[in-house]
Amino acid sequence: MKSLHQKRKKVVAMLDAGLGNQMFRHAASIELARRTNRVCVHDRMSFAILRQRNYLLYHFQGGLRTKHWNYLLSAVHLVVLLLAQRLSLKFYDVFLYLFNIRCMKELPMGEYDLAFSCLEDTFKEPVVYVKNFCQNIKYLPEEKTLREEFRFVTEPLARNRELLALLMKENAVSVHVRRSDYLQMVPESVIGIDYYKCAVDTLKRQDGTVTRWIVFSDDVVWCKEHLDFIENPVYVEGNADTPWEDMRLMMACRHHIIANSSFSWWGAYLGRDPEGITIVPKYWLLNKLTEDCLLKAGWHVV
């Protein structure tokens, strides 16, 4: 079994979700690798086999330079994991034991695993595997590192260049509304219109010189019907298949009104103006308080 592991110990980040979740897992894994003097690699096999999502981190510096894990092990791991989910998790435990892999705990959304806080390599296994959500600010490295890891290395698409240049100059606000998939998966976590009304009023009181309100959403039709209290909004459309383009535009805005979504969380955290105003909902997903897991210093809870 040892021959399947390359010499240097590794932290493997399993990537199998959307862009925001890919960013959280990558960020947590590079910080764990730094703390334990390991190298961070990605397991992207899920994208190749299941084809439910696409690997998107290659648009960023960190993703471009991070290698894929062992192809054979990652394929076997995915097959065993899928079988274990259908039959018995004991199959997965046996796999981890046979291949000498430590899998970090999968905790509820927003919870922090104290094992990530170790300051030296206390793990005996040559591979530490990360597949939890890691949506807690405690998992992350310092902001300077994150801005370097998630620096764009691909050029913006032609259709977005004019708006991107405009946003870099103006006092613009990104407004993110996420509905479609939440209505199906976690309907109790869909944010209502009252949050956005209060957030817009709060931001106006703090900065009366806003020039543009830029709305990002997976349900633009709903937004056009219900966000009539926003003056002259600009609805960003046409990037459904290129979500990194929306992320790039979000980051170009000065202020942010985010949803309970990892996507707009990163758009605000990596925004061009660290002193900009960011407004977040009181609750993240499944009634988890945002202040308990993902509230950056200086952000405002509504």
C-alpha positions as CSV (number, residue, x, y, z in Angstrom):
1,M,0.0,0.0,0.0
2,K,2.8,2.4,0.8
3,S,3.9,2.4,-2.9
4,L,0.7,4.1,-3.8
5,H,1.7,7.1,-1.6
6,Q,4.3,9.5,-2.8
7,K,7.1,10.3,-0.3
8,R,6.0,13.6,1.1
9,K,3.0,13.6,3.5
10,K,-0.1,15.1,2.0
11,V,-3.3,16.9,2.8
12,V,-5.9,15.9,0.2
13,A,-8.8,18.2,-0.5
14,M,-11.8,16.4,-2.0
15,L,-13.4,18.8,-4.4
16,D,-17.0,17.9,-5.5
17,A,-19.2,20.9,-5.2
18,G,-19.7,24.4,-6.5
19,L,-17.1,27.2,-6.7
20,G,-17.7,28.7,-3.2
21,N,-17.4,25.3,-1.5
22,Q,-14.3,24.4,-3.6
23,M,-12.7,27.6,-2.3
24,F,-13.5,26.8,1.3
25,R,-12.1,23.3,1.1
26,H,-9.0,24.4,-0.7
27,A,-8.3,27.2,1.8
28,A,-8.8,24.9,4.8
29,S,-6.5,22.3,3.3
30,I,-3.7,24.6,2.5
31,E,-3.8,26.0,6.1
32,L,-3.8,22.5,7.5
33,A,-0.9,21.6,5.2
34,R,1.0,24.6,6.4
35,R,0.5,23.8,10.1
36,T,1.6,20.2,9.6
37,N,4.4,20.7,7.1
38,R,2.6,18.8,4.4
39,V,1.8,19.4,0.8
40,C,-1.8,20.2,-0.3
41,V,-3.1,18.3,-3.3
42,H,-6.6,18.0,-4.8
43,D,-8.8,15.0,-5.4
44,R,-10.8,16.0,-8.5
45,M,-12.0,12.5,-9.5
46,S,-15.6,13.3,-8.6
47,F,-15.7,15.8,-11.5
48,A,-14.4,13.2,-14.0
49,I,-16.6,10.3,-12.9
50,L,-19.9,11.8,-11.6
51,R,-19.9,14.9,-13.9
52,Q,-22.3,16.7,-11.6
53,R,-20.1,19.8,-11.2
54,N,-16.9,21.1,-12.8
55,Y,-13.5,21.9,-11.3
56,L,-13.2,25.7,-11.3
57,L,-10.2,26.5,-9.2
58,Y,-7.9,26.6,-12.2
59,H,-9.1,30.2,-12.7
60,F,-7.1,31.1,-9.6
61,Q,-3.4,31.1,-8.7
62,G,-3.8,28.5,-5.9
63,G,-5.9,26.1,-8.0
64,L,-3.6,26.3,-11.0
65,R,-0.5,25.3,-9.0
66,T,-2.1,22.6,-6.9
67,K,-1.6,19.1,-8.3
68,H,-4.1,16.2,-8.4
69,W,-3.7,13.4,-5.9
70,N,-2.8,9.8,-6.9
71,Y,-5.2,8.9,-9.8
72,L,-5.6,5.3,-8.8
73,L,-6.2,6.0,-5.1
74,S,-8.7,8.8,-5.9
75,A,-10.7,6.6,-8.2
76,V,-10.8,3.7,-5.7
77,H,-11.6,6.1,-2.9
78,L,-14.6,7.5,-4.8
79,V,-16.0,4.1,-5.7
80,V,-15.6,2.9,-2.1
81,L,-17.2,6.0,-0.7
82,L,-20.2,5.7,-3.0
83,L,-20.6,2.0,-2.1
84,A,-20.3,2.8,1.6
85,Q,-23.0,5.5,1.4
86,R,-25.4,2.9,-0.1
87,L,-24.4,-0.2,1.9
88,S,-22.4,0.5,5.1
89,L,-19.9,3.0,6.2
90,K,-17.8,0.1,7.5
91,F,-16.5,-0.4,3.9
92,Y,-15.1,3.1,4.0
93,D,-13.4,2.6,7.4
94,V,-11.8,-0.6,6.0
95,F,-10.5,1.4,3.0
96,L,-9.0,4.1,5.2
97,Y,-7.3,1.5,7.4
98,L,-5.9,-0.5,4.4
99,F,-4.4,2.5,2.7
100,N,-3.3,4.3,5.9
101,I,-5.4,7.4,5.4
102,R,-6.8,9.7,8.1
103,C,-10.1,11.2,7.1
104,M,-11.0,14.4,9.0
105,K,-14.4,14.5,10.7
106,E,-17.5,15.6,8.8
107,L,-19.1,18.0,11.2
108,P,-22.4,19.9,10.8
109,M,-22.4,23.0,8.7
110,G,-20.4,25.8,10.3
111,E,-18.8,23.7,13.0
112,Y,-15.1,23.7,13.6
113,D,-12.9,20.6,14.0
114,L,-10.3,21.3,16.7
115,A,-8.0,18.8,15.0
116,F,-7.3,21.4,12.3
117,S,-5.7,23.7,14.9
118,C,-2.7,21.5,15.6
119,L,0.6,23.4,15.3
120,E,2.7,20.4,14.3
121,D,2.2,17.2,12.4
122,T,0.5,14.9,15.0
123,F,-1.0,12.6,12.4
124,K,0.7,9.3,11.8
125,E,-0.9,8.6,8.5
126,P,0.9,9.8,5.3
127,V,-2.4,11.1,3.9
128,V,-4.9,13.4,5.7
129,Y,-8.2,13.6,3.7
130,V,-10.5,16.6,3.9
131,K,-14.1,16.3,2.7
132,N,-16.1,18.3,5.1
133,F,-17.6,21.8,4.3
134,C,-15.0,23.8,6.2
135,Q,-17.4,26.7,6.4
136,N,-15.9,28.3,9.5
137,I,-13.5,31.3,9.4
138,K,-11.3,29.4,11.9
139,Y,-10.2,27.0,9.2
140,L,-8.8,29.7,7.0
141,P,-5.2,31.1,6.6
142,E,-4.6,34.8,6.9
143,E,-6.3,37.1,4.4
144,K,-3.0,37.9,2.6
145,T,-2.6,34.3,1.7
146,L,-6.2,33.9,0.6
147,R,-5.9,36.9,-1.7
148,E,-2.9,35.4,-3.3
149,E,-4.4,31.9,-3.6
150,F,-7.6,33.3,-5.2
151,R,-6.0,35.8,-7.5
152,F,-7.4,35.3,-11.0
153,V,-5.0,34.0,-13.6
154,T,-7.5,33.8,-16.4
155,E,-8.7,36.9,-18.4
156,P,-12.4,38.0,-18.1
157,L,-14.7,37.1,-20.9
158,A,-15.3,39.8,-23.4
159,R,-18.9,40.3,-22.5
160,N,-18.0,41.2,-18.9
161,R,-15.0,43.5,-19.5
162,E,-16.9,46.7,-19.8
163,L,-18.9,46.2,-16.6
164,L,-15.7,45.0,-14.8
165,A,-13.8,48.2,-15.7
166,L,-16.8,50.3,-14.6
167,L,-17.1,48.6,-11.2
168,M,-13.4,49.1,-10.5
169,K,-14.0,52.8,-10.7
170,E,-17.4,53.3,-9.1
171,N,-18.8,53.1,-5.6
172,A,-20.8,50.0,-6.4
173,V,-22.7,47.4,-4.2
174,S,-23.0,43.7,-5.1
175,V,-26.3,42.2,-4.0
176,H,-26.5,38.4,-4.1
177,V,-29.8,36.5,-4.0
178,R,-29.7,32.7,-4.0
179,R,-33.0,30.8,-4.4
180,S,-33.3,28.1,-7.0
181,D,-31.3,25.2,-5.4
182,Y,-32.1,26.3,-1.8
183,L,-35.8,26.1,-2.5
184,Q,-35.4,22.4,-3.3
185,M,-32.7,21.4,-0.8
186,V,-33.1,23.8,2.2
187,P,-36.3,25.8,1.8
188,E,-36.2,26.9,5.4
189,S,-32.8,28.7,4.7
190,V,-34.1,30.8,1.8
191,I,-33.7,34.5,2.7
192,G,-36.8,36.6,2.5
193,I,-37.3,40.1,1.0
194,D,-37.2,41.8,4.5
195,Y,-33.5,41.0,4.8
196,Y,-32.7,42.8,1.5
197,K,-34.8,45.8,2.3
198,C,-33.1,46.2,5.7
199,A,-29.7,45.6,4.2
200,V,-30.1,48.2,1.5
201,D,-31.4,50.8,4.1
202,T,-28.5,50.0,6.4
203,L,-25.9,50.4,3.6
204,K,-27.5,53.7,2.4
205,R,-27.2,55.1,5.9
206,Q,-23.6,54.2,6.1
207,D,-22.7,55.4,2.6
208,G,-25.0,57.8,0.8
209,T,-22.7,58.0,-2.3
210,V,-23.4,54.6,-3.8
211,T,-23.5,54.9,-7.6
212,R,-24.7,51.4,-8.7
213,W,-26.4,48.3,-7.2
214,I,-25.3,45.2,-9.0
215,V,-27.6,42.2,-8.5
216,F,-26.4,38.6,-8.9
217,S,-28.9,35.8,-8.7
218,D,-29.9,32.3,-9.9
219,D,-33.4,33.7,-10.1
220,V,-33.3,37.0,-11.9
221,V,-37.0,36.9,-12.8
222,W,-37.9,36.8,-9.1
223,C,-35.4,39.7,-8.3
224,K,-36.9,41.9,-11.0
225,E,-40.3,41.4,-9.5
226,H,-39.4,41.9,-5.9
227,L,-36.4,44.2,-5.6
228,D,-38.3,47.3,-6.8
229,F,-37.0,49.2,-3.7
230,I,-33.5,49.2,-5.2
231,E,-32.9,52.3,-7.4
232,N,-31.8,51.5,-11.0
233,P,-30.4,48.0,-10.3
234,V,-28.1,46.3,-12.8
235,Y,-28.9,42.6,-13.2
236,V,-25.9,40.5,-14.2
237,E,-27.1,37.8,-16.6
238,G,-25.4,35.4,-19.0
239,N,-22.9,33.9,-16.6
240,A,-24.8,30.8,-15.4
241,D,-22.3,28.5,-17.0
242,T,-19.3,30.6,-16.0
243,P,-19.8,31.3,-12.3
244,W,-16.2,32.5,-11.8
245,E,-17.1,35.5,-14.0
246,D,-19.8,36.5,-11.5
247,M,-17.2,36.0,-8.7
248,R,-14.8,38.3,-10.5
249,L,-17.5,41.0,-10.9
250,M,-18.5,40.7,-7.2
251,M,-15.0,41.1,-6.1
252,A,-14.8,44.3,-8.2
253,C,-17.6,46.0,-6.2
254,R,-16.7,48.1,-3.2
255,H,-19.6,47.1,-0.9
256,H,-21.5,43.9,-0.6
257,I,-24.9,42.5,0.5
258,I,-24.4,38.8,0.6
259,A,-26.7,35.8,0.8
260,N,-26.2,32.9,3.2
261,S,-24.0,31.4,0.4
262,S,-20.4,30.5,0.2
263,F,-20.3,32.1,-3.2
264,S,-21.1,35.7,-2.2
265,W,-19.2,35.2,1.0
266,W,-16.0,34.8,-1.0
267,G,-17.0,37.7,-3.3
268,A,-17.2,40.0,-0.3
269,Y,-14.2,38.6,1.6
270,L,-11.9,39.1,-1.5
271,G,-13.5,42.3,-2.5
272,R,-11.3,45.0,-3.9
273,D,-11.7,47.3,-0.9
274,P,-11.0,45.7,2.4
275,E,-12.6,48.8,4.1
276,G,-15.8,48.4,2.1
277,I,-19.1,47.7,3.9
278,T,-20.4,44.1,3.9
279,I,-23.8,43.1,5.2
280,V,-24.6,39.5,6.1
281,P,-27.8,37.7,7.2
282,K,-28.2,36.8,10.8
283,Y,-28.5,33.1,10.0
284,W,-26.3,31.0,7.7
285,L,-27.7,27.6,6.7
286,L,-30.0,25.4,8.8
287,N,-30.4,28.1,11.5
288,K,-26.7,28.4,12.2
289,L,-25.8,31.9,13.4
290,T,-23.4,33.6,11.0
291,E,-21.6,35.2,13.9
292,D,-20.7,31.8,15.2
293,C,-18.9,30.7,12.0
294,L,-18.4,33.1,9.2
295,L,-18.5,36.7,10.5
296,K,-15.4,38.6,9.5
297,A,-14.4,41.5,11.7
298,G,-16.1,44.7,10.6
299,W,-19.0,43.0,8.8
300,H,-22.6,44.0,9.8
301,V,-25.3,41.4,10.7
302,V,-28.9,42.2,9.7
